[in-house]
Amino acid sequence: MSTIFHLAYPVKDIETTRRFYRDVIGCKQGREDTTWIDFDFFGHQVSFHVKPESFDDKEATNPVDGKDVPVRHFGAILEWQDWHDLRDRLLNEKTDFVIEPYIRFKGETGEQATMFFRDPSGNTLEFKSFKDPSQVFAV
């Protein structure tokens, strides 16, 4: 068995979280209780705990490739075609992107497709893909 990471994030409620991660992102749902829900997030376990008071409107950002990237975010590195399929699903859902899908570091080491958007609770997600997977950790 390979190493599986576990990540926990706050959400405002279970039902909108379930619909978003299951129906839009395509994650398989795991266990749940009245105050939390788990998902198979591309082979990793992500738990969402209902804690609506943990959100504020002052999100810290850092500049990356000329964009204001939200510091607090999580996501996955997808296969090239899977990234494009998810991008198309999100565009069809009329997703309000924090950073629109684009190719970052074009022609440079680490060239990647990337996009940032928020879940219904306001958690920021980044999905990216490398045409050349050997570039993921390239310096």
Phi, psi and omega in degrees: 000131177281166180290131179247129177272157176238133180225138178238136181222152177280153172221166180275327177200162184286314189295314179292328176295314179302309182299317182293306185288326179280308190272327182267307182283329178093023179277144175281133180281142175255219181286162176205162174219191183289338183241007178204160178211138180253150175224150168277101184262084179057044177091003180235158182264119174243127179250133177247125181252131180291115181202068186300334181286355182275001183260139171225169185269359184260086182267126179286142178229159173231144178285130175221122178052038177079008180242151175272097184274125176300128183296313182271106177201164174215170181176208182211154172261117185257163169297153185308308182292323178297322178298315180294323177296316178295317177305314180296320177298316180295321176296319177295329178280359182059044180298138176271099184284140170286315172227118182303152176302132177199174176262119182264146178058039183306127179077004181245170173301133179085015178307135186206150169274137181212158174200147179235138176204170182249148172281175184300339179272347181106003175289134181272134177242144171237130172243135181222167178207145177246126175300325177247097184302340178291350181273354184305315182249016181293146180246000000 
